Amino acid sequence: MDTSPIRPEGWRFAPLVLPILLPLCDPPAAAQTRGDTTEPAAIDRAVAEFTGAAIGSPGGARGPSDPRLRLAGCGGPLAVSWHTAARTAVQVECPGPTAWRVFVATAPAQGQGSATRAAAPAVKRGDAITLVVRGRGFSVQQPGEALQAGAVGEWIEVRTSRKAESLRARIERPGLAVIPAG
């Protein structure tokens, strides 16, 4: 009695066809992932395409994304938008199955730098501020101290106590800095 499995006639070529078909099963090119993570270079390309300027040039990202950055793979194209009205930062977001969001600082565009410097700082270094962590459906506030001066819309270093590590927060108005959560 023959105990070998029954194979249709075309199956004996399957090992030869498999390497040809595997590239067709790759994730979409828009995802630009490395394994199960999104490449930092993909974020840089998305920002450069959105701003129309290369890294380090006026209007583009101030610097490249940190190569140590490990973000979940994105199943679709990255969503890019301005994070501030002053266009000092860009928000890059993955709407995919494992959503994430990063913010990329941009270099001032031609003519924008002097206007930014001319704006009076809303917060000065050493000022007592209210620090708010704001998320979907909640907000928590705590007193803090500004470690840098900045105008409304700018991101500055702040801390909650003398021994606490510094945090980055966006100035919403004089005396109020916000850390967006999730």
PLY file of the C-alpha trace (Angstrom):
ply
format ascii 1.0
element vertex 182
property float x
property float y
property float z
element edge 181
property int vertex1
property int vertex2
end_header
0.00 0.00 0.00
1.34 3.45 -0.96
1.42 5.85 2.07
2.78 8.92 0.26
0.52 11.98 0.29
-1.58 12.61 -2.76
-0.23 15.62 -4.66
-1.82 17.37 -7.56
0.37 17.45 -10.64
1.50 21.13 -10.31
2.63 20.92 -6.67
6.05 19.50 -7.37
7.12 22.96 -8.70
5.90 24.89 -5.64
9.39 25.25 -4.09
10.58 26.90 -7.32
7.64 29.31 -7.50
7.73 30.35 -3.82
10.82 32.65 -4.10
9.20 34.38 -7.07
5.90 35.04 -5.25
7.33 36.13 -1.86
8.27 39.67 -3.00
4.64 40.17 -4.01
3.61 39.52 -0.37
5.70 42.39 1.08
3.91 45.13 3.03
2.86 48.19 0.99
5.71 50.46 -0.05
3.96 53.36 1.69
4.50 51.66 5.04
8.30 51.78 4.61
8.92 49.39 7.46
11.90 47.35 8.58
10.51 44.12 9.99
7.89 45.24 12.48
9.23 48.80 12.91
9.01 52.00 10.89
12.37 53.28 9.66
13.39 56.72 10.97
14.45 57.50 7.38
10.79 57.02 6.33
9.80 59.77 8.78
12.52 62.02 7.35
11.29 61.40 3.80
7.67 62.11 4.78
8.65 65.41 6.47
10.82 66.48 3.53
8.00 65.71 1.09
5.45 67.58 3.24
7.58 70.70 3.84
9.20 70.70 0.41
12.60 71.27 2.03
15.53 68.99 2.85
16.78 68.29 6.36
18.68 71.28 7.75
17.51 73.72 5.09
15.10 76.61 5.82
11.57 75.26 6.22
12.72 71.62 6.55
13.41 69.43 9.56
16.15 70.80 11.83
17.93 67.43 11.85
17.42 63.79 10.92
15.31 61.46 13.05
17.22 59.54 15.68
18.31 56.21 14.12
17.70 54.50 17.49
13.98 55.35 17.21
11.86 52.17 17.23
8.23 52.71 16.25
5.69 50.05 15.34
5.34 49.25 11.65
2.75 51.34 9.87
0.30 49.51 7.62
-0.34 52.56 5.44
1.06 55.93 4.46
2.26 58.26 7.21
-0.03 61.23 7.96
1.90 64.51 8.16
0.55 67.91 9.25
1.73 71.15 10.83
1.71 70.93 14.60
1.87 74.67 15.29
0.39 77.67 13.56
3.87 79.20 13.48
5.05 76.12 11.54
7.86 75.38 13.98
7.02 71.67 14.17
5.49 68.93 12.05
3.38 66.05 13.40
4.00 62.64 11.81
1.38 60.03 12.64
0.78 56.37 11.88
-2.96 55.72 11.66
-2.34 51.96 11.31
-3.13 49.11 13.65
-0.56 50.28 16.23
-1.00 54.04 16.14
1.85 56.38 17.13
2.69 60.06 16.72
6.00 61.97 16.71
6.82 65.65 16.43
9.67 66.96 14.29
11.08 70.46 14.84
11.53 72.52 11.68
14.08 75.18 10.83
12.63 78.68 10.30
11.76 79.39 6.66
13.28 82.38 4.85
12.04 85.55 6.54
10.36 83.60 9.35
13.36 83.56 11.69
13.41 87.30 12.39
9.65 87.35 13.04
10.01 84.49 15.52
12.84 86.24 17.34
10.91 89.52 17.44
7.96 87.86 19.26
8.08 88.68 22.96
8.58 85.58 25.10
5.43 84.50 26.89
7.55 82.67 29.44
11.01 83.57 30.70
13.62 81.21 32.12
12.94 80.62 35.81
9.27 81.67 35.63
6.76 79.72 37.71
4.30 78.07 35.33
1.35 75.72 35.40
2.22 72.52 33.61
-0.76 70.63 32.13
-0.72 67.06 30.79
-3.70 66.89 28.44
-5.10 63.77 26.78
-8.36 62.46 25.37
-10.91 63.16 28.06
-8.53 64.18 30.84
-6.10 66.83 31.98
-3.78 66.96 34.98
-2.01 70.10 36.12
0.89 70.76 38.42
3.11 73.73 39.23
6.45 73.83 37.43
9.36 75.99 36.38
10.43 77.09 32.90
14.03 76.15 32.14
14.00 78.16 28.91
12.32 81.29 27.57
9.81 80.96 24.74
6.91 82.49 22.86
3.40 81.06 22.54
3.48 77.87 20.46
7.15 77.10 21.11
8.40 73.96 22.86
10.60 74.54 25.92
12.23 72.56 28.69
10.32 72.59 32.00
10.53 70.72 35.31
8.10 70.05 38.14
10.62 70.31 40.99
14.31 71.00 41.57
15.18 67.28 41.59
12.88 66.27 38.72
14.10 65.53 35.20
13.30 68.14 32.58
10.35 67.66 30.20
9.43 69.30 26.89
6.20 71.27 26.89
4.48 73.65 24.46
3.67 77.14 25.68
-0.07 77.71 25.29
-0.23 81.16 26.89
1.84 83.15 29.39
2.27 81.02 32.52
0.79 77.84 30.98
2.70 75.00 29.26
1.03 71.86 27.88
2.29 68.31 27.34
-0.08 66.49 24.98
-0.65 62.85 25.98
-1.65 60.15 23.54
0 1
1 2
2 3
3 4
4 5
5 6
6 7
7 8
8 9
9 10
10 11
11 12
12 13
13 14
14 15
15 16
16 17
17 18
18 19
19 20
20 21
21 22
22 23
23 24
24 25
25 26
26 27
27 28
28 29
29 30
30 31
31 32
32 33
33 34
34 35
35 36
36 37
37 38
38 39
39 40
40 41
41 42
42 43
43 44
44 45
45 46
46 47
47 48
48 49
49 50
50 51
51 52
52 53
53 54
54 55
55 56
56 57
57 58
58 59
59 60
60 61
61 62
62 63
63 64
64 65
65 66
66 67
67 68
68 69
69 70
70 71
71 72
72 73
73 74
74 75
75 76
76 77
77 78
78 79
79 80
80 81
81 82
82 83
83 84
84 85
85 86
86 87
87 88
88 89
89 90
90 91
91 92
92 93
93 94
94 95
95 96
96 97
97 98
98 99
99 100
100 101
101 102
102 103
103 104
104 105
105 106
106 107
107 108
108 109
109 110
110 111
111 112
112 113
113 114
114 115
115 116
116 117
117 118
118 119
119 120
120 121
121 122
122 123
123 124
124 125
125 126
126 127
127 128
128 129
129 130
130 131
131 132
132 133
133 134
134 135
135 136
136 137
137 138
138 139
139 140
140 141
141 142
142 143
143 144
144 145
145 146
146 147
147 148
148 149
149 150
150 151
151 152
152 153
153 154
154 155
155 156
156 157
157 158
158 159
159 160
160 161
161 162
162 163
163 164
164 165
165 166
166 167
167 168
168 169
169 170
170 171
171 172
172 173
173 174
174 175
175 176
176 177
177 178
178 179
179 180
180 181
